Amino acid sequence: MVGAPITYTAFEDRLFSGLPEGEIAEALRSRGLPGRRTEAWKWSDLRAALREERAASVAYAGSDPASPLEPEGALVLFCRNGEWDLPELPDGVRVSLDAPRPTVLPDADLASLATTARVLTIEVDGTFGTPILIRRLSDGSGTHADRVSLRVAPHGRATLYETHEITGAPFPNSLTEIVLGEGASLTRLVVQPPASEAVLVHTSLLDVCEDAELNQSALTLGGALVRHENRLVQHTDSRVRLDALYKLSGQRHCDTTTHVDYAGTGAETRQLVKGVALDRARGVFQGKFHVDRGAQKTDAQMSHHALLLSQGASVNAKPELEIYADDVECAHGNTAGALDPEAMFYLRQRGLSEEAARGLLIDAFAGEVLARVGDEGMRAQLERLFREASN
């Protein structure tokens, strides 16, 4: 039986009509944007969030704000409403801005849509020690996409910082593709300051080759709908730390979704995600470790913990393990609850105000994630951003 044709929203109608004919347009038109009937998006209804018609974003109108991250000596690359501004480059890194390479990516329609944007390609060799900061600036109420492809040479080392700095109510759709060569190492930090009216989707596709190492952290303060999706492939003896922290107030929303495929033996993964939700905010965590039959000796741990600080706040979580190998160590855990009343009583008895005691306990809860950020200066900046977000 043939299903009923999809009735497009005003946004979908304009978006799909502007796509060049091909596999991407066909795939999106056949399914529409993901919404609550799409299993992987049931708690992040993108279709409902993008009902109203939007034009393509015009040129960025604002002045550049102070960066939420200030890594010392960084090479800074700006993307303003999807348009790149590239500086003079030092030795050891190659950056090019290439024509779009439209690609249908399995189970990643929004990432496929972002492949219609021009590609910023970054190639890092083993001698480049300067951190790279990508500042994505968005304003207005239109829609735009950007795509970054980072390749770290075998045995090379790199540090990548990414920010999403949004004013107004735009819909940025970002794609970051990362390949770590054999024995390579990458430290990555993603920060998204609060953007109450914006819809943001950021998809990361990561290929961590044999004996390579990825240490990744993210701090998200939410928006009308924000989704950070990580899709990883880990090869033999690779090591990954995949942490995230979110703090949401008002009616902000944040979705952290992760899918890890193990394509070799002896891979190790540590994932710790923590969240704080206040008022009528919503946090979403979805994590899946898929261990193929040949991925013996996999050692993977996934944890998600949330604090609900208001009666109207909510968190939805779905941790999953799908294991076909028989010699593995895999575990997941998930908790959600309020602040410990006994801890609050203890602090109040020692002279702290309710507000101070509350703040101390929230900071302690978040501190486990932030303590895993190796760079002391960057950790201090994250702590400041977290504390300045509304309690």
N, C-alpha and C positions, 0 to 999 in steps of 0.2 A: 504494500500500500504506500502510495506517495503521500508524504506529509503536506500539510497546508503550507502555502507560500508564506514567507516571513513578511510581516508588515513593518517596514522600516520606520524608525523615528526620524524626526527632521534632521537630527545630526547625522545619522547613518546615511540618509538619502543624499545629503550634500557630500559627505566624505566619500562614499562609494562611487558617486558619479564623477568625482575628480581623480579617481585612480586610473592609471594606465591599464589597458586590457592585458590580462595575463593570469597566471595561477593565483597570485595574491588576491587580486580583485575577485576572482571566481570563488576562492575559499571564503573570503569575508562575506561576500554577498550570499553565499549558501547558508551561512550560520548566523550572520549578524554579529554584533559585539557581544562579548560574554556578559551574562547576568546571573540572576539567582537560579535559573534552571540549568546553568552550567556548573557541574559539580565543583570544579576547581575555583570557581568564582562565586559560590552561593552566598558567601558572607561579604562579598565586595561587588555589589551590583553596578558594574560599570555602565551598562546600558541605561539604567535608570538615572545615573549621575550625569549622563551626557545626552539627555533627551532633546534639549533645545538646539536649534541650528547654530553653528559656529562657522565663521569664515577662517581662512588661513591667517595665522598671526602676521601682523605688519611688523615693521622694524621696531626694535626695542626703543622705548621712548624715555625711560628713566636714566638717571645717572647711576654709575656703578656703586652699590652700597659697600660698606666695609665688609670684608670677607669674614664669615663665621669661623674659618680656619686660616691660620697664618703660619704655615710652615716656613722656617727660616731658609732663605736662599732658593725657594722653589721656582721651577719653570712654570709660569702661569699661562694656561690656555683658556680663552673666553669663548663661550657659546651663548649668544644673545638671541633669544627667540628662534633658535635653530640655526643661526648664522655664525660661522666661526671667525675668530680674529686671532691670527697666529703671530707670535713674536719672532724675533731673530733667535735661532737655535744654537745651543752649544754643541761641542763635539760629543759623540757617544750616543746620540739619539737622532733618529730620522723621523720627520713628521711630514705627511702629505695629505692633501685634501682631494679625494678622488670622486669620480662619478658614482651615482647610486648603483648598487648591485642587488636588485630585488631578488629575494630568496624566500621560498616557503619553508618555514622552520616548523618541525613537528611539535604539536601541542603548545604553540607559542604564537598565536595570531597577532598579538600586539607587537611582539618582536619582529614578526614578518612585516608588519606595517611600517615599522621603523627602518627596515632595510631599503625603503624607497627614498630615504634621505641620503645626502652625500656622506661619504665615509671619511672620518678623520683616522688615519692609520699612523700608529706610533710604534716604532721599532727600537728596542733598547738592547745595546750590546753589553758585554760583561764589564765594561769600564765606566759606565755612566752611574754616578752616585748621587746626582741631583734629584730631589723629590719633584714629582709632577703634580700640579694642582689644576684640575679641570673645574672651572666655575661655570655652571649652567645658570644663566639669568633669564627669567621669564616674566613678562608682564602682559597687561591687556586681558582680553577674553577670548582670544582665538586659539587655534590649535597648531602645533608644530612638532616636528620630530628631529632627533639627532642620533647619530651612530658613531661609536668609537670602537676601533679595533686596536688592541695593544698586544704586541708580541715581545716576549722577553727571551733573549737568546739562551741556548743551553749554558747552564752554570752562571748565567747573569743574575744580577740583583736589581730590584727596582722598588720604588715607593710611589704609590698612587693615591692621591686625595681627590675626592669628588664632592662637589656641593650642588644642591638644587636650591637656588635662592629665588623665591617666587613672590610677586606682588600681584594683586588683582585676582582674576578668575580664569586663567588660561588652562589649556590641557596640553602639557608637554608629555611626549612619549619618547623615552630614551632607551637606547640599547648600548650596552657595553659588552664587547667580546674580548676575552682575554685568553691567550695561549701561553703557558709557561713551559719552556723547553726543558729537556732532561736536566735535572739537577738545579734548575733555576729557583729563585726565591722572590716572592712579591709580598710586600706589606700594603694593604689597601684599607682605606677609611672613607666611608660615605656618610655625609651629613645632610639632613634636610630640615631646615628651620621651619617653624609653623607657617602654614599658608591656608587659612580657614576656608577660603572660597575656591581653591584650586583643586583640580583633578590631575594626579600625576601617576604615571606608570613607568617604572624603571626596571628593565629586564637585563640580567647579567648572565651571559653564557660563558662558562669557564672550563677550560681544558687543562688539567694539571697533570703533566707528563711524568714519566718514571723518575722517582727520587726528587721530585720538585716539591716546593713548600709554599703554601698560601696562608697568610695570617690576615684575616678580614674582620673588620668591625664596622657597625653602622649605628648611627644615632638618628632616629626619626621622631619628629614632633608633629607630624600629621597634617591633614588637610580635609577638604570636603570628601575626597576619597584618594588615598595614597596606597600604592602597592609597589613593594620592592620584591622582585622575584629573582631568585638565584637558581640556575640550572647548571650543575657541575658534573663533569666526568673525571674520576680519579683513576690514575693508572698505578702500576706496581710501585709499592713502597713510597707513594706520595703521602704528604702530611698536610692536613687542612684544619685551620681553626676558623670557625664561621659564627661569629658572635653578633648580636644585635641588641639594642636597647631602644624602647619607645616610651614616650611620655605624652599623654593626650588629655586635653581639656576641652570644654565647650562641647561641640558636636563633631569634633575632629575624628578622623578614621585613619587607621594604619593597618596594612596587611603585609606581613612578612611571610613569604612562601618560598620554600626551598625544596629542591629535588636533587639528590645525589645518586649518580650511577657509578658503580664500582666495576672497572674494566680490567683490573689486574689484581695480583695477590699482595697482601701485606699493607694495604692502604690504611691510614689512620685519620679519623675525623673526630673533632670535638666541636660541638655546637651548643652554645648557651645563649638563650634569648630571654630577656626580662622586659616586662612592661608595666606601666602605671597608667590607669585610666580614671579620670574624674568626670564629674558632671554627667553628660549624656554621651560621652565619647565611647568609641568601640575599637578594640584591638582584635586583630586576627593573626593567628599563627598556624601555618600549615607546613609540616616538614615530612619528607619521605626519604628513607635510605633504601635503595634498591641494590641488593647484593646478588650479582649474577652467579651462576653455578661455578664458574671458574675462579671467582674472587675469594679464594680461601685466605685465611689469616687476616681478614678484615677486622679492624678494631674501631668501632664507631659508637659514639655516645651523643644523644640529643636530649636537651632539657629546655623546657619553657616554663616560666613562672611569672605570674601576674598579680599585681595589687589592684583591687577594686576599691576606690576611695569615696565613691558616691553610690547611692542606691540606683541611680539611672545608668551608671556605667556598665559596660558589658565587654566580655572577652570570649571569643570562640577559638578553640584550639583543636587541631587534628594532627597529632604525631603518628607516623606510620613506619613500620619496618616490613619490608618485603624481601625475604631471604631464601635463596635457593642453594647456597653453599652450606656445608655442614661443619666447618671448622672456623667459626667466627666468634667474636665477642661484640654483640650489639645490644644497646639498651636505649630506652627513651623514658622520659618522665615529664609530667605536667601537673602544675598546681595553680590554683587561683584562690585568693582570699583577701581579707582585710588586714589592716595593721594589727599587730598583737596587742590586745588591751593590757596585758600584764606588763609588757615593755613600756607602753605609754604611761601606765601608773608608776612604774619604777622611775622614769625620767621626770615626771611631774613632782614626785616626792622629793626629788633632789633639786627642785627650784626652777626647772625649765617651764616656760609657758607652754600651753597646748600647741601653739603654732611652731615653736622651736623644737619641741619633742617630735612632733609630726614630721617636720623637715629633716631632723636627724635620722629618723627611722627610714624615711624614703631614700635619703642619700646612702644609707648603709645597704639598703636593698639593691640599689643600682650599682653600688661600688664594686660588687663582685665582677660585673661585666667590664667596668671601666678599668679596674686593676689589671686586666689582661692586655691592655694597650701598652706596648713596650716603651714607647717614646714618652718620657715624663712631661715634656712641654705640651705635646698634643693631648695627653691625658688631662692635664690641667684645663685646657681649652674646652674639652668635652664636658668636664665637670661643671665648668661655668655655664655652658649652654644648657645643660640639664637643670641646674639650679634656677636659672633665670626663667625657664618655662614655668607657666602658671601652676601653682600648687592647688 
